[in-house]
Amino acid sequence: YDVYNVEDSQAEEIKEALLNNDKSLAITKIKELLDKEKNTPLNIAITGESGSGKSTFVNAFRGMDNREEGAALTGVTETTSEVTAYPHPNYPKVTLWDLPGIGTTKFPADKYLECVGFEKFDFFIIVSADRFRENDVKLAQEIQRMEKKFYFVRSKIDNDLRAERRKRTFSEEETLRKMRENCIQGLRDLGVESPQVFLVSSFELHLYDFSLLHETLDRDLPAHKRHALLRAMPNISLEIIDKKKKTFKRRLYWLSALSAAVAAVPVPGLSIAVDIAVLVGAVTDYVFGFGLDIKSLQRLSASTGVPYADLRAVIVSPLAAVKISKELLLKVLSQIAGAATFMALEEVSRFIPIVGIPLAMVFSFTTTYRLLNFILNQLAEDAQKLLLLVLQKPPQRSHRTPIQTIPMLCCGIFLGSAPSSFQLIST
C-alpha cells in the first residue's frame, strides 16, 4: 500500500464497491486513486551560497544540458537573483526551485526563508562547492525550526578529485572519505547535530553519493511523495530502473481492476474503448518514466556524445521514441499473440446469460494486466540497455560549458500474477 499512499479505507471502498456490483462507484474510486497518484506535487528547494553549483545541480536532476532552452542559468558568479521554478520536463508536477544564494544583500541570512517562501517546499537541499559555512548552518537550523527536512550536498567533487589525482599517493576512496569527514566535522563544529552530507558531481550523477541521496529522500518522504520523486529521478543505475519497474507493476492491479469494472457495463464496445484508453495512458507513462521518449533520448545523445542512431539501435520496443496513439497501440497489439482473441472473447462473453458479465470481467482484467506487463517488461529492458550503453562511453565535455554524463533517461492491493493460462508471445 505504501507506494501509492493507498489507505486501508480507500482500498476497502473499492473492494466493497466491486463486491456489491456498484460498477459506477468502483470506477470513480479507482480513477480518483490513479489521478491522485499521478498529480501529486513535489517541490524541491535547492539553496546555498552563491557560486556553489545550485543551478547546475538543478539541471542535472532534470536531465538537462546547462545550455538547453529552459535550463537554469549557470556561471562562475551568482546567476540566480529570484526564486525560480524549474518543472521537470517529463513530470511538471515535480518542480525544482533554484533559490538565490543565502547571505546576499537582497536575501540576508536572517530573513532568507521568509523571503523565498519556505512553506511551499517539501524539503531543502543545501549545496556547497567546498565547505559549509555559518550561513549554511543558520539556514539549516531555521529550516529545522520550521519542521522541514534538509540535506547537505557537497558539489563539484569531480573537480576536487581531478586536482588530487596529481598527487603520487592518490587514493580516490581515501580522498572521498576525508572530504566527507571534513564536511561533517565542520558542520558539527558550527552546531549541527548528526549532519548528513552527500558528495555529488552534477556532471556524473551515477558516481559518488547521488544514489544514496535518493535512498535517503525515498526513506524520509511521505508515501505519496516517494512515487513522484522516483518517476522524476535520472536513470543513473540499474537499481533505479528496477525500482521504477516495480512501482509501475504495483499500479497494474488498479488499471486492470478499472478495466474489469468497465467490462461489467453492458454497453457494446465500451470496454474495448476504455481498455485502449487505459493502455495508451499507461504506456505513455512507462515511456516517459524510463526516458524513452524522443526528447529524453535527444538529451541523452547530446550529453553523452552517443549518436541518437546508436541509442535507437539498442531499443527493441516499437513503443519507444514515438508518440503513443490508439492507432499505434492497436497495431502493436495485433502483433502480440492472443491479444486480439481475448479482447474479442470479452466482448462476446458478456452476452452469455448469467455467467457472461463475470466472464467478461475476468477476460478484461487478465488481458489488460498481461498486455501492460508485457509492454512494461520490454520498455524496462530497453532502459537498462541504454544505461549500459552510455556507461561504456567516456563523458563528452564541451570546451565552453560542462554537461552531465547521465541525464534523465528519463496499488493498493496486489493479488499477485494474473491467471497463468494467458501467455503473450512477441512475434
N, C-alpha and C positions, 0 to 999 in steps of 0.2 A: 504493500500500500504506500510505502513511504516515497516512492519515486514520483508519484503524481499528487501527493498530499490527499489521497483518497481517504476521507474519514469513514469510519465504520457506518455512520448514518447515511452517507452518500451511497455506499455500496449496498446497504440494506434497502434503501429506497428503490434502487434499480432492480435488485433481486425480487423485491416484493411486487413491483410493477409487472415484471415478466411472469412471475408465478400466478399473479391474478389476471393475466392476459390483458393487462392495460397497456396496449401497444403504444398508444399516443404518449402516455406518461413516461414509459420506458425510453422511447426515442428522444423525448425532450430532455430527460435527465442525463442520458448518455452524451447528447450533444453539448449540454451545459458543462459536463465534466471535461470533455475534449477541448472545448473552447477556452475554458478556464486555464487549462494546462498550456495551451498554445499562446495565450495572450498575457501570461504573467510577466510583468515588467521587472527588469533588473537594472539598477542604477549604480554604477561603479565610479567612485571618485578617485582620480589619480592626482596626487599632490606632492609637494616637496619644494625645496628651494629652487630658484631659477638656474637653468643650465644643467639640471640633474638628469635629463633624458626622459621627462614625463611624456612629451609628445611622441617621441619615437616608440615608447612602450605602448602608448595608445594605438598607434598604427600597427605595431607588431601583433598585438592582441586581436585586432580586427582583420589581420591577414592582408594588410595593405602596404604598398611601397610608399616611402616618405614623399615621393614625387607625384603620386597618383592624385587625380582630382578627388576632392573630398577628404584627403588625408589631413591629419593635424599638422600645423606648421612646425617645422623644426629648425634649429640653428644653434650657433655657439653662444648666443645671448638669449635672454628671456624673450620668447616669441608669443607667449600667451598672456594677454592683458585683460581678458574677460573670461568668465566661466563659460566654457564652450562645450556643447553636447555633440558627441560623435556616435550616432547609432551604428550598430553592427550592419554591414552591407547585406547580409542574408537574414538577420533577425533584428529588425528595427526596434523591437521591444527591449532589447538589451542595449543599453547606452553607456558608453564610457565618457566621463566628463573630465576634460582637461582643465584643471584648475590653475589659476595664476600662482606663481611662486610665493610662498609664505615669506613675510618679512619685507616685502616691497612697500613703497610709500602708500600705494593705493590699497594694499592688503596687509596691514600691520598684524603681527602675530596675535596680539590680544583681542583683535576683532575679526580674525580670519574666518572662523566658522560662521559667524553671523553674516559676514559679507558674501560668502559663497552659497549660503542656504543649505546648511548641513542636513536639515531634516529630510530632504528628498533622497539621500543616498543610502544604499543598503550597507555599504562598507567602504573604507578608505584604504588606498594603497599609498604609502609614503615612500617616495623614491629619492635616493641619494646616489651621486656618482662616485663618492669616495667614503666619507664618514658622516654619520648622522650628527647633527648639531643641536644646539639648545632650542632653536626654533622648532625643529622636528619633534623634539621631546615635549615641548609645550603643547604642540598641536595634538600629539598622541594622548597626552593627559587630558586635554579638553575633550577629545573625541570619546575617551573612556568615560569621562564625567557625564557625557550625553548618552551613555549606554549604547554606543555604536562600536562595531568591530574595526580594527585597523591592523595593517601588516606592513612591515618594513621590507622594501626591495632595494638591494644594493645593485645598481645598474652598471653597465659598461664593463662587465667582468672580462670580456674578450680583450679590451684594451690593456687592462692590468696584466693579464696573463701573457700578452704579447711582449710587454716590457720585461716581465720576469723571466721569460724564456732565454734572454740574453745571458743569464747567469749560468755558470758552469754546473752548479749543484741544483739546477731547477727540478722541481717535482710539482706537477700540476695538483695532485691530491693534497700535498702539504701546503701549497700556496693557497688553495681554496679554503683549507681548514683554518689557516691563520687569518685570512680575510674575514671569515665568518666569526671567529672568536674575537677579533679586534672590534668588529661592529657590535657584537653582543656586549662585550665588556664596556665599550664606550657608552652604550645606552644605559647599562646598569649604573655606571659612574654618574650619569646625568639623572638618575632616579627612576628608570623604567624597570619594573619587576618582570622577570621571565620574558624578555623580548624575543619575538620570532623574526629572524632575518633570513631572507631568501636571496641567493646570489643568482642574477639573471643577466643574460645577454639578449637584448631585443633583436639582434641580428641572427641569433642561433638559439631559438626557444627550446629546441629539443635537447640542449645541453644544460648542465648545472641544475638549478632548483625550480625551474618553472613548473615541472610536473608535480613537485612537492607542494608548490603554492596552490595548484589546482586541487590536490588532495585535501589540503587544509581548508580551503574555501568550501569544498564539497562537504566536508565534515561540519563546518560551522554554520552554513546557511540553512534556513528553514527548508523543509522538504520541497515545497512548491517552487522555491527559487533555484534549487540544485539542478533541475532539468533545464531551466533557462540558461544557466551557466554552461552546462555540458554541451548543449546544442551550439553555443557560440564559440566554444573552445577550439583553438587551432589543432589540427591533426598532427601533433608533434610526436606521437608514439602509437605503437600498435595497441597499447593498453587503452588509450583514449578512444580509438576507433572501436575497440571491442565494447567499451562502456556504452558508447552511443548505440551500437547494435543491440545490446541487451535492453537498453531503455526503450528503443523502438519496438522490440519484441514484446515487452510488457504491455505496450499500448495495443498490440494486436487483438487482445481479448475484447477490449471495448469496441474497437472498429468492427470486429466480427459479430459481436452482440448487437450492434446497431444494425448491421446487415440482416441479421436473423429477425430482429423486431420488425423491420420494414417488410420482410418476406411474409409476415403474418397478415399483412393488409391485403385483402383480396381484390387488388386492382391490377389487371394485366399490364405487364411491362414496367410497373412501378419499381419493383425490387431490382431488376437489372439496371434501370436508370440510376437508382440510388447507389447500387454497388459500384458502378463505373465512376460516379462522382466521388465516392469514398476512396476508391483506388487511386484516382487522379490526385486527390489531396494528399493521401498518404505517401505515394511515390514521389511527388514533388518535395515533400518534407524530407524524405530519405536522401534525395539527390542534393538538396541544399545542405543538409546536415553533414553529409560526407564530403562536401566541397567538390561535387562532380558536375556542377552547373558550369555553363560556358564562362561566365565572368570569373569564377573562382579558379578555373583551370588556366585562364589567361593570366591571372595574377601569379599563379604558381609558376608558370613558364617564365614570366618577366623577372621574378625574384630569384629563381634558381638557375636560370640560363638553360634549362632543359627545353628544347623546342616543343612547341604545342603539339606538333605531329607525333613526337615521341611519347608524349603523355597520352594522347588519344590511342596510340598503338597498343598500350597495355590494358586498355579498358575493354571489357567483354560486353557489358550490358548495353543493349540498344537504347536504354532509357537515360543514359548519361550524356551530358553535353548536348542536350536537345530540349526544346520546350515541350513539356508534358501536356498532351491534349487527349481528349477522349478517342479521337481517331487513331492516334499513335498507339495508345494503350490497347485498344481493341485489336489492332494489327499484331502487336506483340503477344497478346493473349491467345490469338488464333494459332500461334506457333508453339504454344505450350500444350503438350498432350493432356487431354482430359478436361481442360478449362471450359471450352465451349459446350462440351457434353453435359457437364454438371450444371452449368448455368441454364441450359435448356431443360434439364430434368427438374430443376427448381420451379421453373415456370409451369411445366406440365403437372407436377405432383400436387400443386395447391388446389387443383380441381378434382382430386380424388376425394370421395366422401369420407368424412370422419378423420382419417389419418392424413389427409392431404396437406393441411396447414402445418402440423408438426413436422412432416417430412420436408416441406419447403423450407422451414426454418433451419433444419439440420443441414440440408444441402447448401443453403445460403451461408450459414456460419462456417461450414467446412471449406467451401470454395473460397470465400474471402480470406480466411485465415491462411490457407495453403498458398494461394496466389501471392499474397503480401509477404509471406515468409520466404517464398522462393525468390522474389524480387529483392527483398531486403538482404538476403544472404549474398546474392550476386553483386549488389552495389557495395556491400561492406568489403567483399574480396577485392573489388576494383580499387577502393580507397586504400586498402593495405598495399596493393601492388604499386600504386602511385607513390606512397610514402617511401617504400623500399627503393624505388627508382631514384627519387630525388635525394635520398640519403647517400646514395652511392656517388653522387656528383659533388665536387667541392663547391662551396658557395661562390656565387658570382658577385663581385663588388664593383660598383661604379666608382670612377675616379672623382666624382663630384659628391654624391650622396650615397652612403651605405644603404643596403636593403637587407631585410631579414632573409634567412635561409629557408625557413619552413613557414609559410603563411597558412592561413585558413584553407584547408582542403575542403575545406570547408572552409487495466491498471488497477489499480484496484485489485480485483480478484483474478488470479491467473490459474486456470484449470489445467495447465499442462498442455500436451500436444493435442491437436485436433485429431479426429479419427484417422487411424493409420491406413485405412483402405483407399484413401485418395492420395495418389502419388503423382507428382509433377515431374516430367522429364523434359529437359530442354532439347529442342530439336534444331 
